[in-house]
Amino acid sequence: MSGAITIVGIFAALGTTCAWLPQVVKTWTTKNARDFSWGYLAMFSAGVALWMVYGILKKDPVIIGANAITLALVTSIAFVKKTGLSS
């Protein structure tokens, strides 16, 4: 049963992490991140970082990997917003 649980986790991680790809591509293409509030980016990033810590504590590579990638994607949106690339 453990293998089936891991497979479910992998597909869940792929779905939630890959959901950010279109938004990151759009943000970088348009150089526009105005629709993201700083509060949202901060709270979501903190939550994802805590999930990553949880994965580290549980020694779960699926949780660690998915949240590390998601955090990088969300951070790239924050970068566009912070650097003023968005007008």
A tleap script that builds the chain and sets N, CA, C and O, in Angstrom:
source leaprc.protein.ff14SB
mol = sequence {
  NMET SER GLY ALA ILE THR ILE VAL GLY ILE
  PHE ALA ALA LEU GLY THR THR CYS ALA TRP
  LEU PRO GLN VAL VAL LYS THR TRP THR THR
  LYS ASN ALA ARG ASP PHE SER TRP GLY TYR
  LEU ALA MET PHE SER ALA GLY VAL ALA LEU
  TRP MET VAL TYR GLY ILE LEU LYS LYS ASP
  PRO VAL ILE ILE GLY ALA ASN ALA ILE THR
  LEU ALA LEU VAL THR SER ILE ALA PHE VAL
  LYS LYS THR GLY LEU SER CSER
}
set mol.1.N position { 0.818 -1.203 0.000 }
set mol.1.CA position { 0.000 0.000 0.000 }
set mol.1.C position { 0.859 1.263 0.000 }
set mol.1.O position { 0.441 2.296 -0.524 }
set mol.2.N position { 2.039 1.190 0.574 }
set mol.2.CA position { 2.925 2.355 0.647 }
set mol.2.C position { 3.271 2.884 -0.746 }
set mol.2.O position { 3.343 4.097 -0.947 }
set mol.3.N position { 3.486 1.984 -1.705 }
set mol.3.CA position { 3.800 2.404 -3.064 }
set mol.3.C position { 2.649 3.171 -3.701 }
set mol.3.O position { 2.869 4.150 -4.415 }
set mol.4.N position { 1.418 2.726 -3.442 }
set mol.4.CA position { 0.246 3.403 -3.988 }
set mol.4.C position { 0.097 4.794 -3.373 }
set mol.4.O position { -0.277 5.746 -4.059 }
set mol.5.N position { 0.387 4.902 -2.095 }
set mol.5.CA position { 0.310 6.205 -1.415 }
set mol.5.C position { 1.339 7.159 -2.003 }
set mol.5.O position { 1.045 8.335 -2.222 }
set mol.6.N position { 2.537 6.662 -2.258 }
set mol.6.CA position { 3.586 7.491 -2.850 }
set mol.6.C position { 3.186 7.956 -4.247 }
set mol.6.O position { 3.429 9.106 -4.612 }
set mol.7.N position { 2.582 7.078 -5.018 }
set mol.7.CA position { 2.151 7.449 -6.373 }
set mol.7.C position { 1.091 8.545 -6.315 }
set mol.7.O position { 1.135 9.493 -7.099 }
set mol.8.N position { 0.142 8.419 -5.396 }
set mol.8.CA position { -0.868 9.470 -5.224 }
set mol.8.C position { -0.181 10.785 -4.857 }
set mol.8.O position { -0.524 11.840 -5.391 }
set mol.9.N position { 0.781 10.720 -3.953 }
set mol.9.CA position { 1.519 11.923 -3.551 }
set mol.9.C position { 2.271 12.560 -4.702 }
set mol.9.O position { 2.296 13.783 -4.836 }
set mol.10.N position { 2.881 11.736 -5.526 }
set mol.10.CA position { 3.622 12.263 -6.682 }
set mol.10.C position { 2.677 12.983 -7.646 }
set mol.10.O position { 2.980 14.079 -8.117 }
set mol.11.N position { 1.535 12.365 -7.935 }
set mol.11.CA position { 0.589 13.015 -8.856 }
set mol.11.C position { -0.012 14.278 -8.246 }
set mol.11.O position { -0.232 15.262 -8.952 }
set mol.12.N position { -0.280 14.259 -6.943 }
set mol.12.CA position { -0.776 15.467 -6.272 }
set mol.12.C position { 0.277 16.572 -6.341 }
set mol.12.O position { -0.045 17.725 -6.626 }
set mol.13.N position { 1.514 16.222 -6.085 }
set mol.13.CA position { 2.608 17.199 -6.123 }
set mol.13.C position { 2.785 17.759 -7.530 }
set mol.13.O position { 2.974 18.963 -7.702 }
set mol.14.N position { 2.725 16.889 -8.534 }
set mol.14.CA position { 2.846 17.360 -9.920 }
set mol.14.C position { 1.721 18.331 -10.273 }
set mol.14.O position { 1.952 19.364 -10.901 }
set mol.15.N position { 0.509 17.986 -9.863 }
set mol.15.CA position { -0.626 18.847 -10.181 }
set mol.15.C position { -0.521 20.220 -9.549 }
set mol.15.O position { -0.700 21.232 -10.226 }
set mol.16.N position { -0.234 20.265 -8.257 }
set mol.16.CA position { -0.198 21.563 -7.575 }
set mol.16.C position { 1.043 22.376 -7.943 }
set mol.16.O position { 0.991 23.606 -7.979 }
set mol.17.N position { 2.134 21.711 -8.211 }
set mol.17.CA position { 3.349 22.434 -8.590 }
set mol.17.C position { 3.266 22.915 -10.036 }
set mol.17.O position { 3.570 24.074 -10.321 }
set mol.18.N position { 2.866 22.052 -10.933 }
set mol.18.CA position { 2.783 22.423 -12.350 }
set mol.18.C position { 1.697 23.467 -12.610 }
set mol.18.O position { 1.738 24.157 -13.628 }
set mol.19.N position { 0.741 23.588 -11.715 }
set mol.19.CA position { -0.302 24.610 -11.876 }
set mol.19.C position { 0.293 26.012 -11.884 }
set mol.19.O position { -0.317 26.935 -12.424 }
set mol.20.N position { 1.461 26.187 -11.300 }
set mol.20.CA position { 2.115 27.495 -11.265 }
set mol.20.C position { 2.842 27.822 -12.561 }
set mol.20.O position { 3.110 28.992 -12.832 }
set mol.21.N position { 3.163 26.834 -13.355 }
set mol.21.CA position { 3.943 27.090 -14.581 }
set mol.21.C position { 3.280 28.078 -15.537 }
set mol.21.O position { 3.953 29.000 -15.997 }
set mol.22.N position { 1.988 27.933 -15.860 }
set mol.22.CA position { 1.394 28.920 -16.772 }
set mol.22.C position { 1.432 30.343 -16.213 }
set mol.22.O position { 1.616 31.300 -16.966 }
set mol.23.N position { 1.262 30.484 -14.909 }
set mol.23.CA position { 1.282 31.818 -14.315 }
set mol.23.C position { 2.684 32.418 -14.345 }
set mol.23.O position { 2.850 33.614 -14.587 }
set mol.24.N position { 3.689 31.585 -14.098 }
set mol.24.CA position { 5.073 32.064 -14.155 }
set mol.24.C position { 5.427 32.478 -15.583 }
set mol.24.O position { 6.032 33.529 -15.794 }
set mol.25.N position { 5.052 31.658 -16.554 }
set mol.25.CA position { 5.325 31.996 -17.961 }
set mol.25.C position { 4.623 33.298 -18.327 }
set mol.25.O position { 5.225 34.171 -18.952 }
set mol.26.N position { 3.370 33.437 -17.948 }
set mol.26.CA position { 2.624 34.672 -18.260 }
set mol.26.C position { 3.264 35.880 -17.583 }
set mol.26.O position { 3.417 36.932 -18.202 }
set mol.27.N position { 3.636 35.729 -16.312 }
set mol.27.CA position { 4.241 36.843 -15.568 }
set mol.27.C position { 5.545 37.293 -16.215 }
set mol.27.O position { 5.783 38.489 -16.382 }
set mol.28.N position { 6.387 36.331 -16.579 }
set mol.28.CA position { 7.670 36.690 -17.189 }
set mol.28.C position { 7.503 37.193 -18.624 }
set mol.28.O position { 8.261 38.053 -19.072 }
set mol.29.N position { 6.533 36.669 -19.331 }
set mol.29.CA position { 6.302 37.113 -20.709 }
set mol.29.C position { 5.774 38.543 -20.745 }
set mol.29.O position { 6.235 39.370 -21.531 }
set mol.30.N position { 4.806 38.817 -19.886 }
set mol.30.CA position { 4.204 40.155 -19.867 }
set mol.30.C position { 4.973 41.124 -18.967 }
set mol.30.O position { 4.757 42.335 -19.011 }
set mol.31.N position { 5.872 40.572 -18.153 }
set mol.31.CA position { 6.613 41.361 -17.158 }
set mol.31.C position { 5.641 42.133 -16.258 }
set mol.31.O position { 5.881 43.282 -15.888 }
set mol.32.N position { 4.538 41.460 -15.923 }
set mol.32.CA position { 3.476 42.090 -15.141 }
set mol.32.C position { 3.067 41.170 -13.996 }
set mol.32.O position { 2.553 40.075 -14.226 }
set mol.33.N position { 3.295 41.614 -12.768 }
set mol.33.CA position { 2.903 40.855 -11.573 }
set mol.33.C position { 2.013 41.699 -10.674 }
set mol.33.O position { 1.875 41.413 -9.485 }
set mol.34.N position { 1.412 42.732 -11.237 }
set mol.34.CA position { 0.588 43.647 -10.434 }
set mol.34.C position { -0.589 42.964 -9.756 }
set mol.34.O position { -0.992 43.374 -8.667 }
set mol.35.N position { -1.144 41.939 -10.371 }
set mol.35.CA position { -2.323 41.293 -9.806 }
set mol.35.C position { -2.022 40.467 -8.557 }
set mol.35.O position { -2.947 40.048 -7.861 }
set mol.36.N position { -0.765 40.231 -8.270 }
set mol.36.CA position { -0.386 39.508 -7.058 }
set mol.36.C position { -0.135 40.506 -5.937 }
set mol.36.O position { 0.682 41.415 -6.082 }
set mol.37.N position { -0.825 40.341 -4.836 }
set mol.37.CA position { -0.559 41.219 -3.693 }
set mol.37.C position { 0.659 40.685 -2.946 }
set mol.37.O position { 0.932 39.484 -2.955 }
set mol.38.N position { 1.379 41.589 -2.305 }
set mol.38.CA position { 2.523 41.183 -1.492 }
set mol.38.C position { 2.081 40.289 -0.343 }
set mol.38.O position { 2.784 39.349 0.027 }
set mol.39.N position { 0.907 40.584 0.222 }
set mol.39.CA position { 0.397 39.752 1.311 }
set mol.39.C position { 0.190 38.314 0.869 }
set mol.39.O position { 0.559 37.377 1.577 }
set mol.40.N position { -0.407 38.145 -0.313 }
set mol.40.CA position { -0.615 36.796 -0.840 }
set mol.40.C position { 0.716 36.094 -1.068 }
set mol.40.O position { 0.908 34.959 -0.632 }
set mol.41.N position { 1.630 36.768 -1.750 }
set mol.41.CA position { 2.921 36.141 -2.050 }
set mol.41.C position { 3.662 35.765 -0.773 }
set mol.41.O position { 4.277 34.700 -0.703 }
set mol.42.N position { 3.608 36.629 0.237 }
set mol.42.CA position { 4.300 36.350 1.500 }
set mol.42.C position { 3.658 35.179 2.235 }
set mol.42.O position { 4.355 34.270 2.684 }
set mol.43.N position { 2.335 35.197 2.359 }
set mol.43.CA position { 1.666 34.124 3.100 }
set mol.43.C position { 1.777 32.784 2.370 }
set mol.43.O position { 2.017 31.752 2.996 }
set mol.44.N position { 1.603 32.802 1.049 }
set mol.44.CA position { 1.704 31.554 0.304 }
set mol.44.C position { 3.127 31.002 0.373 }
set mol.44.O position { 3.325 29.803 0.565 }
set mol.45.N position { 4.113 31.881 0.215 }
set mol.45.CA position { 5.511 31.443 0.283 }
set mol.45.C position { 5.852 30.879 1.656 }
set mol.45.O position { 6.549 29.870 1.758 }
set mol.46.N position { 5.365 31.521 2.704 }
set mol.46.CA position { 5.609 31.017 4.058 }
set mol.46.C position { 4.981 29.639 4.240 }
set mol.46.O position { 5.598 28.744 4.818 }
set mol.47.N position { 3.756 29.469 3.747 }
set mol.47.CA position { 3.100 28.173 3.843 }
set mol.47.C position { 3.849 27.081 3.090 }
set mol.47.O position { 4.023 25.974 3.599 }
set mol.48.N position { 4.287 27.395 1.882 }
set mol.48.CA position { 5.032 26.427 1.077 }
set mol.48.C position { 6.370 26.097 1.749 }
set mol.48.O position { 6.787 24.939 1.768 }
set mol.49.N position { 7.032 27.107 2.294 }
set mol.49.CA position { 8.302 26.874 2.994 }
set mol.49.C position { 8.090 25.965 4.205 }
set mol.49.O position { 8.899 25.078 4.476 }
set mol.50.N position { 7.009 26.191 4.919 }
set mol.50.CA position { 6.719 25.336 6.075 }
set mol.50.C position { 6.388 23.905 5.650 }
set mol.50.O position { 6.778 22.955 6.330 }
set mol.51.N position { 5.674 23.739 4.537 }
set mol.51.CA position { 5.438 22.397 4.020 }
set mol.51.C position { 6.756 21.722 3.651 }
set mol.51.O position { 6.924 20.520 3.856 }
set mol.52.N position { 7.688 22.502 3.107 }
set mol.52.CA position { 8.993 21.944 2.764 }
set mol.52.C position { 9.736 21.497 4.024 }
set mol.52.O position { 10.342 20.426 4.043 }
set mol.53.N position { 9.689 22.314 5.069 }
set mol.53.CA position { 10.309 21.937 6.347 }
set mol.53.C position { 9.650 20.669 6.891 }
set mol.53.O position { 10.328 19.770 7.388 }
set mol.54.N position { 8.325 20.611 6.789 }
set mol.54.CA position { 7.597 19.419 7.219 }
set mol.54.C position { 8.107 18.186 6.459 }
set mol.54.O position { 8.343 17.134 7.052 }
set mol.55.N position { 8.271 18.331 5.154 }
set mol.55.CA position { 8.792 17.220 4.352 }
set mol.55.C position { 10.191 16.817 4.766 }
set mol.55.O position { 10.524 15.632 4.778 }
set mol.56.N position { 11.019 17.809 5.108 }
set mol.56.CA position { 12.379 17.515 5.579 }
set mol.56.C position { 12.315 16.743 6.893 }
set mol.56.O position { 13.023 15.752 7.071 }
set mol.57.N position { 11.468 17.199 7.809 }
set mol.57.CA position { 11.333 16.526 9.107 }
set mol.57.C position { 10.795 15.103 8.948 }
set mol.57.O position { 11.187 14.202 9.690 }
set mol.58.N position { 9.902 14.904 7.983 }
set mol.58.CA position { 9.333 13.576 7.726 }
set mol.58.C position { 10.223 12.739 6.798 }
set mol.58.O position { 9.974 11.553 6.582 }
set mol.59.N position { 11.273 13.388 6.252 }
set mol.59.CA position { 12.162 12.735 5.290 }
set mol.59.C position { 11.369 12.213 4.083 }
set mol.59.O position { 11.549 11.080 3.638 }
set mol.60.N position { 10.493 13.075 3.574 }
set mol.60.CA position { 9.638 12.715 2.444 }
set mol.60.C position { 10.074 13.501 1.215 }
set mol.60.O position { 9.783 14.692 1.103 }
set mol.61.N position { 10.774 12.837 0.287 }
set mol.61.CA position { 11.309 13.554 -0.878 }
set mol.61.C position { 10.234 14.151 -1.779 }
set mol.61.O position { 10.484 15.164 -2.433 }
set mol.62.N position { 9.054 13.557 -1.833 }
set mol.62.CA position { 7.981 14.105 -2.667 }
set mol.62.C position { 7.538 15.464 -2.128 }
set mol.62.O position { 7.403 16.421 -2.890 }
set mol.63.N position { 7.314 15.549 -0.830 }
set mol.63.CA position { 6.900 16.815 -0.207 }
set mol.63.C position { 8.015 17.846 -0.321 }
set mol.63.O position { 7.756 19.010 -0.628 }
set mol.64.N position { 9.226 17.435 -0.081 }
set mol.64.CA position { 10.372 18.356 -0.158 }
set mol.64.C position { 10.517 18.905 -1.582 }
set mol.64.O position { 10.590 20.117 -1.782 }
set mol.65.N position { 10.557 18.011 -2.553 }
set mol.65.CA position { 10.782 18.421 -3.938 }
set mol.65.C position { 9.677 19.305 -4.485 }
set mol.65.O position { 9.946 20.341 -5.093 }
set mol.66.N position { 8.436 18.897 -4.272 }
set mol.66.CA position { 7.314 19.677 -4.800 }
set mol.66.C position { 7.291 21.076 -4.215 }
set mol.66.O position { 7.070 22.049 -4.934 }
set mol.67.N position { 7.516 21.181 -2.926 }
set mol.67.CA position { 7.447 22.494 -2.292 }
set mol.67.C position { 8.670 23.345 -2.595 }
set mol.67.O position { 8.565 24.570 -2.656 }
set mol.68.N position { 9.825 22.724 -2.788 }
set mol.68.CA position { 11.010 23.489 -3.196 }
set mol.68.C position { 10.794 24.100 -4.583 }
set mol.68.O position { 11.127 25.262 -4.816 }
set mol.69.N position { 10.238 23.312 -5.493 }
set mol.69.CA position { 9.987 23.815 -6.844 }
set mol.69.C position { 8.903 24.891 -6.824 }
set mol.69.O position { 9.044 25.929 -7.470 }
set mol.70.N position { 7.823 24.643 -6.083 }
set mol.70.CA position { 6.752 25.642 -5.988 }
set mol.70.C position { 7.276 26.941 -5.400 }
set mol.70.O position { 6.938 28.022 -5.882 }
set mol.71.N position { 8.094 26.845 -4.366 }
set mol.71.CA position { 8.663 28.045 -3.755 }
set mol.71.C position { 9.524 28.816 -4.749 }
set mol.71.O position { 9.491 30.046 -4.781 }
set mol.72.N position { 10.291 28.097 -5.555 }
set mol.72.CA position { 11.111 28.761 -6.580 }
set mol.72.C position { 10.228 29.458 -7.621 }
set mol.72.O position { 10.536 30.570 -8.049 }
set mol.73.N position { 9.146 28.817 -8.024 }
set mol.73.CA position { 8.253 29.419 -9.015 }
set mol.73.C position { 7.585 30.676 -8.464 }
set mol.73.O position { 7.522 31.701 -9.143 }
set mol.74.N position { 7.090 30.594 -7.240 }
set mol.74.CA position { 6.428 31.757 -6.633 }
set mol.74.C position { 7.444 32.872 -6.380 }
set mol.74.O position { 7.125 34.050 -6.536 }
set mol.75.N position { 8.656 32.504 -5.992 }
set mol.75.CA position { 9.704 33.497 -5.779 }
set mol.75.C position { 10.035 34.221 -7.078 }
set mol.75.O position { 10.348 35.412 -7.067 }
set mol.76.N position { 9.965 33.504 -8.193 }
set mol.76.CA position { 10.255 34.171 -9.478 }
set mol.76.C position { 9.183 35.211 -9.804 }
set mol.76.O position { 9.482 36.237 -10.415 }
set mol.77.N position { 7.952 34.957 -9.405 }
set mol.77.CA position { 6.891 35.958 -9.593 }
set mol.77.C position { 7.147 37.158 -8.684 }
set mol.77.O position { 6.989 38.305 -9.100 }
set mol.78.N position { 7.542 36.886 -7.445 }
set mol.78.CA position { 7.874 37.977 -6.519 }
set mol.78.C position { 9.038 38.803 -7.050 }
set mol.78.O position { 9.076 40.019 -6.864 }
set mol.79.N position { 9.990 38.145 -7.713 }
set mol.79.CA position { 11.129 38.851 -8.296 }
set mol.79.C position { 10.662 39.839 -9.364 }
set mol.79.O position { 11.113 40.984 -9.399 }
set mol.80.N position { 9.763 39.393 -10.224 }
set mol.80.CA position { 9.240 40.292 -11.270 }
set mol.80.C position { 8.544 41.482 -10.605 }
set mol.80.O position { 8.721 42.625 -11.026 }
set mol.81.N position { 7.761 41.210 -9.579 }
set mol.81.CA position { 7.043 42.276 -8.884 }
set mol.81.C position { 8.016 43.233 -8.201 }
set mol.81.O position { 7.850 44.449 -8.299 }
set mol.82.N position { 9.014 42.715 -7.523 }
set mol.82.CA position { 9.961 43.534 -6.746 }
set mol.82.C position { 10.868 44.373 -7.645 }
set mol.82.O position { 11.120 45.541 -7.349 }
set mol.83.N position { 11.350 43.802 -8.715 }
set mol.83.CA position { 12.329 44.509 -9.550 }
set mol.83.C position { 11.709 45.604 -10.388 }
set mol.83.O position { 12.409 46.349 -11.073 }
set mol.84.N position { 10.397 45.696 -10.332 }
set mol.84.CA position { 9.763 46.745 -11.095 }
set mol.84.C position { 9.654 46.434 -12.566 }
set mol.84.O position { 9.355 47.312 -13.374 }
set mol.85.N position { 9.901 45.158 -12.924 }
set mol.85.CA position { 9.710 44.782 -14.311 }
set mol.85.C position { 8.253 45.021 -14.705 }
set mol.85.O position { 7.939 45.338 -15.852 }
set mol.86.N position { 7.360 44.854 -13.691 }
set mol.86.CA position { 5.952 45.136 -13.975 }
set mol.86.C position { 5.702 46.621 -13.795 }
set mol.86.O position { 6.060 47.207 -12.773 }
set mol.87.N position { 5.098 47.204 -14.777 }
set mol.87.CA position { 4.900 48.652 -14.716 }
set mol.87.C position { 3.594 49.011 -14.072 }
set mol.87.O position { 3.274 50.193 -13.943 }
savepdb mol mol.pdb
quit
